[in-house]
Amino acid sequence: VQLQASGGGLVQAGGSLRLTCAASGRTFSANNIAWFRQAPGKEREFVAVISYSGRSTDYVDSVKGRFTISRDNAGNTVYLQMISLKPEDTAVYYCAQDQTNYYFVPDKLRIPGAYEYWGRGTLVTVSS
């Protein structure tokens, strides 16, 4: 399994970006995909997760109402649409895939250790 995140960039506060996570591997549609972020000097933080089917999602409170995670299983792709961006959203964003196979328990999916595969991050910088 390989994951590739893209779509980061520099945006002013209040602006929008859409991140894309492209995945390889035959198990994509069986597993949950998450976005995490890591700001300089801080630990990696859970942002959002989407279930294998795409019917269920979970978000960290700080992005609810501003970020939307979605997936296209036919295209092996997950998206993170971000609006109303704030300077505190500045971080390297990573996508990750678990290997639970058709099993979605949001409380267990908020920690980095729940994921076996990680892509290289994409940098999002929000200027004030």
Backbone as XML, in Angstrom:
<?xml version="1.0"?>
<chain id="A" units="angstrom">
  <residue number="1" name="VAL">
    <atom name="N" x="0.847" y="-1.195" z="0.000"/>
    <atom name="CA" x="0.000" y="0.000" z="0.000"/>
    <atom name="C" x="0.879" y="1.240" z="0.000"/>
  </residue>
  <residue number="2" name="GLN">
    <atom name="N" x="0.565" y="2.147" z="-0.891"/>
    <atom name="CA" x="1.259" y="3.434" z="-0.915"/>
    <atom name="C" x="0.224" y="4.554" z="-0.919"/>
  </residue>
  <residue number="3" name="LEU">
    <atom name="N" x="0.494" y="5.578" z="-0.135"/>
    <atom name="CA" x="-0.388" y="6.724" z="-0.050"/>
    <atom name="C" x="0.381" y="7.977" z="-0.444"/>
  </residue>
  <residue number="4" name="GLN">
    <atom name="N" x="-0.271" y="8.839" z="-1.192"/>
    <atom name="CA" x="0.367" y="10.088" z="-1.613"/>
    <atom name="C" x="-0.592" y="11.238" z="-1.372"/>
  </residue>
  <residue number="5" name="ALA">
    <atom name="N" x="-0.204" y="12.137" z="-0.478"/>
    <atom name="CA" x="-1.010" y="13.315" z="-0.180"/>
    <atom name="C" x="-0.545" y="14.490" z="-1.033"/>
  </residue>
  <residue number="6" name="SER">
    <atom name="N" x="-1.495" y="15.302" z="-1.470"/>
    <atom name="CA" x="-1.172" y="16.491" z="-2.260"/>
    <atom name="C" x="-2.234" y="17.549" z="-2.037"/>
  </residue>
  <residue number="7" name="GLY">
    <atom name="N" x="-1.966" y="18.741" z="-2.558"/>
    <atom name="CA" x="-2.946" y="19.807" z="-2.492"/>
    <atom name="C" x="-2.653" y="20.895" z="-1.484"/>
  </residue>
  <residue number="8" name="GLY">
    <atom name="N" x="-1.601" y="20.735" z="-0.721"/>
    <atom name="CA" x="-1.253" y="21.771" z="0.240"/>
    <atom name="C" x="-0.746" y="23.022" z="-0.443"/>
  </residue>
  <residue number="9" name="GLY">
    <atom name="N" x="-0.593" y="24.075" z="0.350"/>
    <atom name="CA" x="-0.088" y="25.325" z="-0.194"/>
    <atom name="C" x="-0.235" y="26.449" z="0.797"/>
  </residue>
  <residue number="10" name="LEU">
    <atom name="N" x="-0.012" y="27.652" z="0.317"/>
    <atom name="CA" x="-0.126" y="28.859" z="1.133"/>
    <atom name="C" x="-1.451" y="29.537" z="0.831"/>
  </residue>
  <residue number="11" name="VAL">
    <atom name="N" x="-2.208" y="29.830" z="1.880"/>
    <atom name="CA" x="-3.512" y="30.459" z="1.701"/>
    <atom name="C" x="-3.716" y="31.475" z="2.820"/>
  </residue>
  <residue number="12" name="GLN">
    <atom name="N" x="-4.479" y="32.505" z="2.546"/>
    <atom name="CA" x="-4.786" y="33.486" z="3.588"/>
    <atom name="C" x="-5.878" y="32.962" z="4.514"/>
  </residue>
  <residue number="13" name="ALA">
    <atom name="N" x="-5.909" y="33.481" z="5.699"/>
    <atom name="CA" x="-6.957" y="33.108" z="6.650"/>
    <atom name="C" x="-8.323" y="33.367" z="6.016"/>
  </residue>
  <residue number="14" name="GLY">
    <atom name="N" x="-9.220" y="32.413" z="6.205"/>
    <atom name="CA" x="-10.537" y="32.495" z="5.590"/>
    <atom name="C" x="-10.622" y="31.796" z="4.256"/>
  </residue>
  <residue number="15" name="GLY">
    <atom name="N" x="-9.482" y="31.411" z="3.717"/>
    <atom name="CA" x="-9.451" y="30.752" z="2.418"/>
    <atom name="C" x="-9.738" y="29.270" z="2.495"/>
  </residue>
  <residue number="16" name="SER">
    <atom name="N" x="-9.624" y="28.612" z="1.335"/>
    <atom name="CA" x="-9.963" y="27.198" z="1.228"/>
    <atom name="C" x="-8.862" y="26.434" z="0.494"/>
  </residue>
  <residue number="17" name="LEU">
    <atom name="N" x="-8.781" y="25.151" z="0.813"/>
    <atom name="CA" x="-7.914" y="24.225" z="0.111"/>
    <atom name="C" x="-8.584" y="22.866" z="0.084"/>
  </residue>
  <residue number="18" name="ARG">
    <atom name="N" x="-8.248" y="22.052" z="-0.919"/>
    <atom name="CA" x="-8.698" y="20.673" z="-0.932"/>
    <atom name="C" x="-7.479" y="19.763" z="-1.032"/>
  </residue>
  <residue number="19" name="LEU">
    <atom name="N" x="-7.324" y="18.926" z="-0.040"/>
    <atom name="CA" x="-6.247" y="17.951" z="-0.036"/>
    <atom name="C" x="-6.730" y="16.648" z="-0.654"/>
  </residue>
  <residue number="20" name="THR">
    <atom name="N" x="-5.813" y="15.967" z="-1.338"/>
    <atom name="CA" x="-6.115" y="14.684" z="-1.969"/>
    <atom name="C" x="-5.141" y="13.636" z="-1.466"/>
  </residue>
  <residue number="21" name="CYS">
    <atom name="N" x="-5.668" y="12.457" z="-1.193"/>
    <atom name="CA" x="-4.844" y="11.309" z="-0.814"/>
    <atom name="C" x="-5.106" y="10.204" z="-1.838"/>
  </residue>
  <residue number="22" name="ALA">
    <atom name="N" x="-4.112" y="9.908" z="-2.639"/>
    <atom name="CA" x="-4.228" y="8.861" z="-3.651"/>
    <atom name="C" x="-3.577" y="7.598" z="-3.119"/>
  </residue>
  <residue number="23" name="ALA">
    <atom name="N" x="-4.293" y="6.493" z="-3.187"/>
    <atom name="CA" x="-3.806" y="5.239" z="-2.616"/>
    <atom name="C" x="-3.673" y="4.155" z="-3.666"/>
  </residue>
  <residue number="24" name="SER">
    <atom name="N" x="-2.693" y="3.307" z="-3.465"/>
    <atom name="CA" x="-2.559" y="2.117" z="-4.286"/>
    <atom name="C" x="-2.880" y="0.917" z="-3.418"/>
  </residue>
  <residue number="25" name="GLY">
    <atom name="N" x="-3.164" y="-0.212" z="-4.024"/>
    <atom name="CA" x="-3.437" y="-1.411" z="-3.249"/>
    <atom name="C" x="-4.879" y="-1.849" z="-3.370"/>
  </residue>
  <residue number="26" name="ARG">
    <atom name="N" x="-5.076" y="-3.164" z="-3.342"/>
    <atom name="CA" x="-6.407" y="-3.716" z="-3.567"/>
    <atom name="C" x="-7.316" y="-3.617" z="-2.360"/>
  </residue>
  <residue number="27" name="THR">
    <atom name="N" x="-6.807" y="-3.278" z="-1.165"/>
    <atom name="CA" x="-7.628" y="-3.275" z="0.034"/>
    <atom name="C" x="-8.187" y="-1.904" z="0.368"/>
  </residue>
  <residue number="28" name="PHE">
    <atom name="N" x="-8.034" y="-0.945" z="-0.504"/>
    <atom name="CA" x="-8.436" y="0.424" z="-0.193"/>
    <atom name="C" x="-9.887" y="0.487" z="0.267"/>
  </residue>
  <residue number="29" name="SER">
    <atom name="N" x="-10.800" y="-0.107" z="-0.463"/>
    <atom name="CA" x="-12.225" y="0.033" z="-0.158"/>
    <atom name="C" x="-12.650" y="-0.748" z="1.087"/>
  </residue>
  <residue number="30" name="ALA">
    <atom name="N" x="-11.768" y="-1.532" z="1.650"/>
    <atom name="CA" x="-12.082" y="-2.302" z="2.858"/>
    <atom name="C" x="-11.632" y="-1.599" z="4.121"/>
  </residue>
  <residue number="31" name="ASN">
    <atom name="N" x="-10.925" y="-0.503" z="3.991"/>
    <atom name="CA" x="-10.294" y="0.095" z="5.158"/>
    <atom name="C" x="-10.594" y="1.571" z="5.337"/>
  </residue>
  <residue number="32" name="ASN">
    <atom name="N" x="-10.445" y="1.992" z="6.585"/>
    <atom name="CA" x="-10.705" y="3.375" z="6.945"/>
    <atom name="C" x="-9.492" y="4.249" z="6.610"/>
  </residue>
  <residue number="33" name="ILE">
    <atom name="N" x="-9.766" y="5.488" z="6.239"/>
    <atom name="CA" x="-8.704" y="6.433" z="5.894"/>
    <atom name="C" x="-8.847" y="7.676" z="6.759"/>
  </residue>
  <residue number="34" name="ALA">
    <atom name="N" x="-7.744" y="8.155" z="7.270"/>
    <atom name="CA" x="-7.755" y="9.334" z="8.136"/>
    <atom name="C" x="-6.780" y="10.393" z="7.653"/>
  </residue>
  <residue number="35" name="TRP">
    <atom name="N" x="-7.034" y="11.600" z="8.121"/>
    <atom name="CA" x="-6.080" y="12.690" z="7.973"/>
    <atom name="C" x="-5.591" y="13.079" z="9.372"/>
  </residue>
  <residue number="36" name="PHE">
    <atom name="N" x="-4.298" y="13.235" z="9.491"/>
    <atom name="CA" x="-3.666" y="13.764" z="10.684"/>
    <atom name="C" x="-2.871" y="15.006" z="10.271"/>
  </residue>
  <residue number="37" name="ARG">
    <atom name="N" x="-2.477" y="15.795" z="11.240"/>
    <atom name="CA" x="-1.619" y="16.943" z="10.954"/>
    <atom name="C" x="-0.603" y="17.114" z="12.074"/>
  </residue>
  <residue number="38" name="GLN">
    <atom name="N" x="0.507" y="17.723" z="11.710"/>
    <atom name="CA" x="1.556" y="17.978" z="12.693"/>
    <atom name="C" x="2.139" y="19.359" z="12.461"/>
  </residue>
  <residue number="39" name="ALA">
    <atom name="N" x="1.948" y="20.204" z="13.452"/>
    <atom name="CA" x="2.507" y="21.550" z="13.408"/>
    <atom name="C" x="3.917" y="21.522" z="13.995"/>
  </residue>
  <residue number="40" name="PRO">
    <atom name="N" x="4.763" y="22.491" z="13.653"/>
    <atom name="CA" x="6.129" y="22.517" z="14.177"/>
    <atom name="C" x="6.157" y="22.484" z="15.697"/>
  </residue>
  <residue number="41" name="GLY">
    <atom name="N" x="6.937" y="21.566" z="16.236"/>
    <atom name="CA" x="7.084" y="21.478" z="17.676"/>
    <atom name="C" x="5.933" y="20.821" z="18.405"/>
  </residue>
  <residue number="42" name="LYS">
    <atom name="N" x="4.966" y="20.290" z="17.654"/>
    <atom name="CA" x="3.804" y="19.661" z="18.285"/>
    <atom name="C" x="3.688" y="18.203" z="17.860"/>
  </residue>
  <residue number="43" name="GLU">
    <atom name="N" x="2.891" y="17.469" z="18.604"/>
    <atom name="CA" x="2.660" y="16.073" z="18.276"/>
    <atom name="C" x="1.672" y="15.970" z="17.112"/>
  </residue>
  <residue number="44" name="ARG">
    <atom name="N" x="1.702" y="14.814" z="16.460"/>
    <atom name="CA" x="0.763" y="14.563" z="15.377"/>
    <atom name="C" x="-0.649" y="14.508" z="15.947"/>
  </residue>
  <residue number="45" name="GLU">
    <atom name="N" x="-1.572" y="15.191" z="15.272"/>
    <atom name="CA" x="-2.929" y="15.353" z="15.759"/>
    <atom name="C" x="-3.941" y="14.776" z="14.778"/>
  </residue>
  <residue number="46" name="PHE">
    <atom name="N" x="-4.917" y="14.060" z="15.305"/>
    <atom name="CA" x="-6.012" y="13.543" z="14.488"/>
    <atom name="C" x="-6.848" y="14.709" z="13.956"/>
  </residue>
  <residue number="47" name="VAL">
    <atom name="N" x="-7.256" y="14.619" z="12.681"/>
    <atom name="CA" x="-8.104" y="15.641" z="12.083"/>
    <atom name="C" x="-9.467" y="15.059" z="11.707"/>
  </residue>
  <residue number="48" name="ALA">
    <atom name="N" x="-9.468" y="13.991" z="10.913"/>
    <atom name="CA" x="-10.724" y="13.414" z="10.441"/>
    <atom name="C" x="-10.480" y="11.993" z="9.972"/>
  </residue>
  <residue number="49" name="VAL">
    <atom name="N" x="-11.552" y="11.196" z="9.993"/>
    <atom name="CA" x="-11.481" y="9.828" z="9.483"/>
    <atom name="C" x="-12.786" y="9.520" z="8.758"/>
  </residue>
  <residue number="50" name="ILE">
    <atom name="N" x="-12.674" y="8.692" z="7.726"/>
    <atom name="CA" x="-13.850" y="8.257" z="6.987"/>
    <atom name="C" x="-13.846" y="6.738" z="6.939"/>
  </residue>
  <residue number="51" name="SER">
    <atom name="N" x="-15.026" y="6.157" z="7.112"/>
    <atom name="CA" x="-15.121" y="4.703" z="7.132"/>
    <atom name="C" x="-14.880" y="4.121" z="5.744"/>
  </residue>
  <residue number="52" name="TYR">
    <atom name="N" x="-14.660" y="2.811" z="5.702"/>
    <atom name="CA" x="-14.359" y="2.107" z="4.457"/>
    <atom name="C" x="-15.455" y="2.338" z="3.408"/>
  </residue>
  <residue number="53" name="SER">
    <atom name="N" x="-16.710" y="2.468" z="3.843"/>
    <atom name="CA" x="-17.831" y="2.641" z="2.913"/>
    <atom name="C" x="-18.038" y="4.098" z="2.516"/>
  </residue>
  <residue number="54" name="GLY">
    <atom name="N" x="-17.493" y="4.990" z="3.322"/>
    <atom name="CA" x="-17.734" y="6.413" z="3.108"/>
    <atom name="C" x="-18.967" y="6.938" z="3.801"/>
  </residue>
  <residue number="55" name="ARG">
    <atom name="N" x="-19.725" y="6.071" z="4.472"/>
    <atom name="CA" x="-20.989" y="6.494" z="5.077"/>
    <atom name="C" x="-20.821" y="7.118" z="6.461"/>
  </residue>
  <residue number="56" name="SER">
    <atom name="N" x="-19.672" y="6.897" z="7.090"/>
    <atom name="CA" x="-19.459" y="7.424" z="8.435"/>
    <atom name="C" x="-18.170" y="8.232" z="8.483"/>
  </residue>
  <residue number="57" name="THR">
    <atom name="N" x="-18.223" y="9.299" z="9.281"/>
    <atom name="CA" x="-17.044" y="10.148" z="9.443"/>
    <atom name="C" x="-16.922" y="10.590" z="10.902"/>
  </residue>
  <residue number="58" name="ASP">
    <atom name="N" x="-15.755" y="11.080" z="11.243"/>
    <atom name="CA" x="-15.507" y="11.624" z="12.570"/>
    <atom name="C" x="-14.480" y="12.728" z="12.423"/>
  </residue>
  <residue number="59" name="TYR">
    <atom name="N" x="-14.619" y="13.791" z="13.224"/>
    <atom name="CA" x="-13.739" y="14.945" z="13.135"/>
    <atom name="C" x="-13.299" y="15.386" z="14.526"/>
  </residue>
  <residue number="60" name="VAL">
    <atom name="N" x="-12.123" y="15.976" z="14.589"/>
    <atom name="CA" x="-11.720" y="16.647" z="15.811"/>
    <atom name="C" x="-12.580" y="17.911" z="15.937"/>
  </residue>
  <residue number="61" name="ASP">
    <atom name="N" x="-12.891" y="18.291" z="17.156"/>
    <atom name="CA" x="-13.821" y="19.413" z="17.371"/>
    <atom name="C" x="-13.370" y="20.701" z="16.686"/>
  </residue>
  <residue number="62" name="SER">
    <atom name="N" x="-12.082" y="20.944" z="16.626"/>
    <atom name="CA" x="-11.583" y="22.214" z="16.112"/>
    <atom name="C" x="-11.821" y="22.408" z="14.613"/>
  </residue>
  <residue number="63" name="VAL">
    <atom name="N" x="-12.162" y="21.348" z="13.897"/>
    <atom name="CA" x="-12.393" y="21.491" z="12.450"/>
    <atom name="C" x="-13.841" y="21.208" z="12.048"/>
  </residue>
  <residue number="64" name="LYS">
    <atom name="N" x="-14.666" y="20.807" z="12.993"/>
    <atom name="CA" x="-16.067" y="20.514" z="12.658"/>
    <atom name="C" x="-16.738" y="21.747" z="12.068"/>
  </residue>
  <residue number="65" name="GLY">
    <atom name="N" x="-17.470" y="21.527" z="10.983"/>
    <atom name="CA" x="-18.141" y="22.627" z="10.308"/>
    <atom name="C" x="-17.276" y="23.344" z="9.299"/>
  </residue>
  <residue number="66" name="ARG">
    <atom name="N" x="-15.971" y="23.076" z="9.313"/>
    <atom name="CA" x="-15.061" y="23.720" z="8.358"/>
    <atom name="C" x="-14.402" y="22.716" z="7.415"/>
  </residue>
  <residue number="67" name="PHE">
    <atom name="N" x="-14.139" y="21.517" z="7.876"/>
    <atom name="CA" x="-13.489" y="20.494" z="7.062"/>
    <atom name="C" x="-14.489" y="19.393" z="6.731"/>
  </residue>
  <residue number="68" name="THR">
    <atom name="N" x="-14.356" y="18.835" z="5.527"/>
    <atom name="CA" x="-15.189" y="17.713" z="5.114"/>
    <atom name="C" x="-14.316" y="16.648" z="4.477"/>
  </residue>
  <residue number="69" name="ILE">
    <atom name="N" x="-14.410" y="15.437" z="5.014"/>
    <atom name="CA" x="-13.667" y="14.316" z="4.445"/>
    <atom name="C" x="-14.618" y="13.496" z="3.570"/>
  </residue>
  <residue number="70" name="SER">
    <atom name="N" x="-14.120" y="13.041" z="2.431"/>
    <atom name="CA" x="-14.919" y="12.225" z="1.527"/>
    <atom name="C" x="-13.992" y="11.255" z="0.813"/>
  </residue>
  <residue number="71" name="ARG">
    <atom name="N" x="-14.587" y="10.262" z="0.161"/>
    <atom name="CA" x="-13.755" y="9.277" z="-0.541"/>
    <atom name="C" x="-14.439" y="8.806" z="-1.813"/>
  </residue>
  <residue number="72" name="ASP">
    <atom name="N" x="-13.605" y="8.383" z="-2.740"/>
    <atom name="CA" x="-14.037" y="7.801" z="-4.008"/>
    <atom name="C" x="-13.356" y="6.434" z="-4.099"/>
  </residue>
  <residue number="73" name="ASN">
    <atom name="N" x="-14.077" y="5.390" z="-3.742"/>
    <atom name="CA" x="-13.463" y="4.058" z="-3.714"/>
    <atom name="C" x="-13.102" y="3.564" z="-5.113"/>
  </residue>
  <residue number="74" name="ALA">
    <atom name="N" x="-13.864" y="3.971" z="-6.087"/>
    <atom name="CA" x="-13.551" y="3.554" z="-7.457"/>
    <atom name="C" x="-12.212" y="4.138" z="-7.913"/>
  </residue>
  <residue number="75" name="GLY">
    <atom name="N" x="-11.908" y="5.323" z="-7.401"/>
    <atom name="CA" x="-10.670" y="5.986" z="-7.776"/>
    <atom name="C" x="-9.560" y="5.888" z="-6.749"/>
  </residue>
  <residue number="76" name="ASN">
    <atom name="N" x="-9.819" y="5.104" z="-5.677"/>
    <atom name="CA" x="-8.819" y="4.951" z="-4.614"/>
    <atom name="C" x="-8.324" y="6.310" z="-4.093"/>
  </residue>
  <residue number="77" name="THR">
    <atom name="N" x="-9.266" y="7.197" z="-3.833"/>
    <atom name="CA" x="-8.897" y="8.554" z="-3.439"/>
    <atom name="C" x="-9.741" y="9.029" z="-2.258"/>
  </residue>
  <residue number="78" name="VAL">
    <atom name="N" x="-9.103" y="9.757" z="-1.371"/>
    <atom name="CA" x="-9.786" y="10.414" z="-0.259"/>
    <atom name="C" x="-9.468" y="11.905" z="-0.328"/>
  </residue>
  <residue number="79" name="TYR">
    <atom name="N" x="-10.458" y="12.713" z="0.008"/>
    <atom name="CA" x="-10.302" y="14.153" z="-0.054"/>
    <atom name="C" x="-10.525" y="14.766" z="1.329"/>
  </residue>
  <residue number="80" name="LEU">
    <atom name="N" x="-9.909" y="15.908" z="1.530"/>
    <atom name="CA" x="-10.191" y="16.724" z="2.713"/>
    <atom name="C" x="-10.426" y="18.143" z="2.217"/>
  </residue>
  <residue number="81" name="GLN">
    <atom name="N" x="-11.693" y="18.535" z="2.193"/>
    <atom name="CA" x="-12.047" y="19.899" z="1.801"/>
    <atom name="C" x="-11.977" y="20.782" z="3.041"/>
  </residue>
  <residue number="82" name="MET">
    <atom name="N" x="-11.200" y="21.846" z="2.955"/>
    <atom name="CA" x="-11.000" y="22.729" z="4.105"/>
    <atom name="C" x="-11.438" y="24.134" z="3.721"/>
  </residue>
  <residue number="83" name="ILE">
    <atom name="N" x="-12.346" y="24.701" z="4.505"/>
    <atom name="CA" x="-12.796" y="26.071" z="4.285"/>
    <atom name="C" x="-12.583" y="26.868" z="5.563"/>
  </residue>
  <residue number="84" name="SER">
    <atom name="N" x="-12.727" y="28.166" z="5.457"/>
    <atom name="CA" x="-12.564" y="29.060" z="6.615"/>
    <atom name="C" x="-11.285" y="28.740" z="7.370"/>
  </residue>
  <residue number="85" name="LEU">
    <atom name="N" x="-10.215" y="28.605" z="6.642"/>
    <atom name="CA" x="-8.951" y="28.216" z="7.258"/>
    <atom name="C" x="-8.440" y="29.280" z="8.221"/>
  </residue>
  <residue number="86" name="LYS">
    <atom name="N" x="-7.784" y="28.808" z="9.271"/>
    <atom name="CA" x="-7.243" y="29.677" z="10.311"/>
    <atom name="C" x="-5.734" y="29.459" z="10.405"/>
  </residue>
  <residue number="87" name="PRO">
    <atom name="N" x="-5.009" y="30.452" z="10.905"/>
    <atom name="CA" x="-3.559" y="30.261" z="11.069"/>
    <atom name="C" x="-3.208" y="29.027" z="11.889"/>
  </residue>
  <residue number="88" name="GLU">
    <atom name="N" x="-4.042" y="28.665" z="12.852"/>
    <atom name="CA" x="-3.764" y="27.488" z="13.669"/>
    <atom name="C" x="-3.960" y="26.177" z="12.917"/>
  </residue>
  <residue number="89" name="ASP">
    <atom name="N" x="-4.461" y="26.232" z="11.682"/>
    <atom name="CA" x="-4.544" y="25.029" z="10.848"/>
    <atom name="C" x="-3.219" y="24.743" z="10.140"/>
  </residue>
  <residue number="90" name="THR">
    <atom name="N" x="-2.270" y="25.651" z="10.257"/>
    <atom name="CA" x="-0.968" y="25.462" z="9.625"/>
    <atom name="C" x="-0.277" y="24.220" z="10.170"/>
  </residue>
  <residue number="91" name="ALA">
    <atom name="N" x="0.095" y="23.324" z="9.264"/>
    <atom name="CA" x="0.717" y="22.056" z="9.650"/>
    <atom name="C" x="1.050" y="21.256" z="8.401"/>
  </residue>
  <residue number="92" name="VAL">
    <atom name="N" x="1.800" y="20.206" z="8.593"/>
    <atom name="CA" x="1.950" y="19.187" z="7.554"/>
    <atom name="C" x="0.806" y="18.193" z="7.748"/>
  </residue>
  <residue number="93" name="TYR">
    <atom name="N" x="0.071" y="17.942" z="6.687"/>
    <atom name="CA" x="-1.078" y="17.046" z="6.740"/>
    <atom name="C" x="-0.705" y="15.695" z="6.128"/>
  </residue>
  <residue number="94" name="TYR">
    <atom name="N" x="-1.067" y="14.629" z="6.839"/>
    <atom name="CA" x="-0.765" y="13.263" z="6.419"/>
    <atom name="C" x="-2.051" y="12.464" z="6.280"/>
  </residue>
  <residue number="95" name="CYS">
    <atom name="N" x="-2.113" y="11.602" z="5.274"/>
    <atom name="CA" x="-3.204" y="10.639" z="5.220"/>
    <atom name="C" x="-2.672" y="9.275" z="5.654"/>
  </residue>
  <residue number="96" name="ALA">
    <atom name="N" x="-3.580" y="8.480" z="6.190"/>
    <atom name="CA" x="-3.195" y="7.182" z="6.734"/>
    <atom name="C" x="-4.310" y="6.168" z="6.511"/>
  </residue>
  <residue number="97" name="GLN">
    <atom name="N" x="-3.930" y="4.915" z="6.357"/>
    <atom name="CA" x="-4.888" y="3.834" z="6.109"/>
    <atom name="C" x="-4.714" y="2.743" z="7.141"/>
  </residue>
  <residue number="98" name="ASP">
    <atom name="N" x="-5.824" y="2.253" z="7.690"/>
    <atom name="CA" x="-5.712" y="1.127" z="8.624"/>
    <atom name="C" x="-5.910" y="-0.181" z="7.869"/>
  </residue>
  <residue number="99" name="GLN">
    <atom name="N" x="-5.897" y="-1.277" z="8.622"/>
    <atom name="CA" x="-6.069" y="-2.595" z="8.019"/>
    <atom name="C" x="-7.125" y="-3.386" z="8.769"/>
  </residue>
  <residue number="100" name="THR">
    <atom name="N" x="-8.191" y="-2.722" z="9.218"/>
    <atom name="CA" x="-9.202" y="-3.410" z="10.017"/>
    <atom name="C" x="-10.198" y="-4.185" z="9.180"/>
  </residue>
  <residue number="101" name="ASN">
    <atom name="N" x="-10.279" y="-3.903" z="7.892"/>
    <atom name="CA" x="-11.183" y="-4.639" z="6.999"/>
    <atom name="C" x="-12.649" y="-4.590" z="7.439"/>
  </residue>
  <residue number="102" name="TYR">
    <atom name="N" x="-13.350" y="-3.557" z="6.984"/>
    <atom name="CA" x="-14.792" y="-3.411" z="7.171"/>
    <atom name="C" x="-15.175" y="-3.264" z="8.645"/>
  </residue>
  <residue number="103" name="TYR">
    <atom name="N" x="-14.404" y="-2.528" z="9.386"/>
    <atom name="CA" x="-14.674" y="-2.342" z="10.813"/>
    <atom name="C" x="-14.365" y="-0.898" z="11.176"/>
  </residue>
  <residue number="104" name="PHE">
    <atom name="N" x="-15.386" y="-0.134" z="11.611"/>
    <atom name="CA" x="-15.219" y="1.295" z="11.892"/>
    <atom name="C" x="-15.665" y="1.594" z="13.321"/>
  </residue>
  <residue number="105" name="VAL">
    <atom name="N" x="-14.718" y="1.933" z="14.165"/>
    <atom name="CA" x="-14.985" y="2.328" z="15.548"/>
    <atom name="C" x="-14.283" y="3.664" z="15.769"/>
  </residue>
  <residue number="106" name="PRO">
    <atom name="N" x="-15.004" y="4.754" z="15.662"/>
    <atom name="CA" x="-14.363" y="6.072" z="15.653"/>
    <atom name="C" x="-13.414" y="6.316" z="16.828"/>
  </residue>
  <residue number="107" name="ASP">
    <atom name="N" x="-13.806" y="5.926" z="18.027"/>
    <atom name="CA" x="-12.977" y="6.210" z="19.204"/>
    <atom name="C" x="-11.594" y="5.574" z="19.092"/>
  </residue>
  <residue number="108" name="LYS">
    <atom name="N" x="-11.516" y="4.468" z="18.394"/>
    <atom name="CA" x="-10.237" y="3.765" z="18.252"/>
    <atom name="C" x="-9.403" y="4.302" z="17.104"/>
  </residue>
  <residue number="109" name="LEU">
    <atom name="N" x="-9.980" y="5.178" z="16.303"/>
    <atom name="CA" x="-9.321" y="5.620" z="15.084"/>
    <atom name="C" x="-8.759" y="7.033" z="15.201"/>
  </residue>
  <residue number="110" name="ARG">
    <atom name="N" x="-8.710" y="7.569" z="16.394"/>
    <atom name="CA" x="-8.189" y="8.908" z="16.614"/>
    <atom name="C" x="-6.715" y="8.909" z="17.003"/>
  </residue>
  <residue number="111" name="ILE">
    <atom name="N" x="-6.111" y="7.751" z="17.075"/>
    <atom name="CA" x="-4.701" y="7.678" z="17.468"/>
    <atom name="C" x="-3.849" y="7.202" z="16.309"/>
  </residue>
  <residue number="112" name="PRO">
    <atom name="N" x="-2.638" y="7.749" z="16.159"/>
    <atom name="CA" x="-1.775" y="7.350" z="15.045"/>
    <atom name="C" x="-1.487" y="5.852" z="15.009"/>
  </residue>
  <residue number="113" name="GLY">
    <atom name="N" x="-1.422" y="5.220" z="16.168"/>
    <atom name="CA" x="-1.105" y="3.803" z="16.236"/>
    <atom name="C" x="-2.137" y="2.888" z="15.598"/>
  </residue>
  <residue number="114" name="ALA">
    <atom name="N" x="-3.316" y="3.424" z="15.279"/>
    <atom name="CA" x="-4.360" y="2.607" z="14.653"/>
    <atom name="C" x="-4.106" y="2.380" z="13.165"/>
  </residue>
  <residue number="115" name="TYR">
    <atom name="N" x="-3.100" y="3.036" z="12.604"/>
    <atom name="CA" x="-2.893" y="3.021" z="11.160"/>
    <atom name="C" x="-1.570" y="2.369" z="10.793"/>
  </residue>
  <residue number="116" name="GLU">
    <atom name="N" x="-1.642" y="1.503" z="9.790"/>
    <atom name="CA" x="-0.450" y="0.791" z="9.342"/>
    <atom name="C" x="0.301" y="1.526" z="8.236"/>
  </residue>
  <residue number="117" name="TYR">
    <atom name="N" x="-0.416" y="2.286" z="7.449"/>
    <atom name="CA" x="0.217" y="2.901" z="6.271"/>
    <atom name="C" x="0.055" y="4.419" z="6.306"/>
  </residue>
  <residue number="118" name="TRP">
    <atom name="N" x="1.135" y="5.092" z="5.963"/>
    <atom name="CA" x="1.160" y="6.555" z="5.986"/>
    <atom name="C" x="1.751" y="7.083" z="4.689"/>
  </residue>
  <residue number="119" name="GLY">
    <atom name="N" x="1.190" y="8.187" z="4.224"/>
    <atom name="CA" x="1.788" y="8.850" z="3.086"/>
    <atom name="C" x="2.722" y="9.958" z="3.542"/>
  </residue>
  <residue number="120" name="ARG">
    <atom name="N" x="3.479" y="10.468" z="2.615"/>
    <atom name="CA" x="4.262" y="11.657" z="2.903"/>
    <atom name="C" x="3.304" y="12.824" z="3.020"/>
  </residue>
  <residue number="121" name="GLY">
    <atom name="N" x="3.615" y="13.742" z="3.868"/>
    <atom name="CA" x="2.707" y="14.838" z="4.133"/>
    <atom name="C" x="2.707" y="15.911" z="3.076"/>
  </residue>
  <residue number="122" name="THR">
    <atom name="N" x="1.709" y="16.777" z="3.187"/>
    <atom name="CA" x="1.626" y="17.957" z="2.336"/>
    <atom name="C" x="1.455" y="19.162" z="3.254"/>
  </residue>
  <residue number="123" name="LEU">
    <atom name="N" x="2.219" y="20.211" z="2.998"/>
    <atom name="CA" x="2.260" y="21.356" z="3.899"/>
    <atom name="C" x="1.138" y="22.334" z="3.590"/>
  </residue>
  <residue number="124" name="VAL">
    <atom name="N" x="0.404" y="22.685" z="4.634"/>
    <atom name="CA" x="-0.623" y="23.721" z="4.544"/>
    <atom name="C" x="-0.176" y="24.887" z="5.421"/>
  </residue>
  <residue number="125" name="THR">
    <atom name="N" x="-0.086" y="26.056" z="4.830"/>
    <atom name="CA" x="0.306" y="27.262" z="5.562"/>
    <atom name="C" x="-0.795" y="28.297" z="5.419"/>
  </residue>
  <residue number="126" name="VAL">
    <atom name="N" x="-1.324" y="28.743" z="6.547"/>
    <atom name="CA" x="-2.390" y="29.734" z="6.555"/>
    <atom name="C" x="-1.847" y="31.017" z="7.161"/>
  </residue>
  <residue number="127" name="SER">
    <atom name="N" x="-1.825" y="32.057" z="6.358"/>
    <atom name="CA" x="-1.293" y="33.334" z="6.840"/>
    <atom name="C" x="-2.416" y="34.196" z="7.403"/>
  </residue>
  <residue number="128" name="SER">
    <atom name="N" x="-2.042" y="35.000" z="8.395"/>
    <atom name="CA" x="-3.054" y="35.852" z="9.050"/>
    <atom name="C" x="-3.195" y="37.198" z="8.358"/>
  </residue>
</chain>
